[in-house]
Amino acid sequence: MRSLLLRIFGHPDFRCGIPATPPFQLERYRAVIDMASVPPFGEPLLMVHTGGRPLSYRAGPGDTVRLSLPGLVTFVPAGASSQFALRGVGEGIAIHFDGPRRVPGWLAASRERDPVTFVDNVIVTLAQQMANAASEPRPDEVYLGVLGNALLAQAKRVLTRSSSNAPLRGSRSALLLVHLAVQHIQGHVDDPLGVAELAAIAGVGVTHFSNTFKRVTGMTPHQYILRARIGRACEQLRMTSLSIGEVASLVGFAGQSHFCKVFSREMGLTPSAYRRSVQPQKSRRG
């Protein structure tokens, strides 16, 4: 896998082993690709597009042209061949298992046969946080393991859902539409956000926007907004000493009670319990 990534993207500017279960490799790239034909990988690859220019690629029946943008995730199953093109500088994080025998069973059994690009801000955020934490002078192995297991759990949820139900595929126009909405959501988590506003930003009608957003992401715009707010709340609970009420207000909830109800439903524990669960890991850092 490393030799193929070297051939496609050049040398990574950062590489680290993540002590998850199972362990995997995280590599961060900054590359310029004119056109690269990629032979089938021996193991699956998860690519998180973090910055720079859009990446187009051909794959699947009829060599369908697909598109990746910063903030999107691309899953390349083992055995898939494709052709990439990047007109300019792109930045991203590659995640792989350093050998087919290390690949978790649920991923090896994936029904996906061609690369697929989808929206999942949880995976993007976790990958970026791992890259940042791993590049510290004295990285905390326990913290990296927690982040790694969380990313694997989210990837399993998304990819097994897409295999058992409708695949998480989208046309170029659909991905662009959803990308515009997701970027706005992430930049305005603490503001009131409505479907009509997001549809206007994407330049389409409300019904078309809602249907397209759900087809690409697997959730409604409202569900995505709530999960984005909960993700931001987790960061605040983990990294600050703000009160629960202050965190609720900071991430766009009208009241602490509603925030606690949604947080408990999404995370399986209360905000206070979540904060207690991560504090021991924080205290061991450094």
PyMOL commands that set and color helices and strands:
alter all, ss='L'
color gray80, all
select helices_A, chain A and resi 2-9+61-63+100-102+105-108+121-134+141-164+172-187+195-202+206-217+221-239+244-250+256-267+271-283
alter helices_A, ss='H'
color red, helices_A
select strands_A, chain A and resi 14-18+24-32+36-38+45-52+55-59+64-68+72-76+82-86+89-96+116-119
alter strands_A, ss='S'
color yellow, strands_A
deselect
rebuild
show_as cartoon
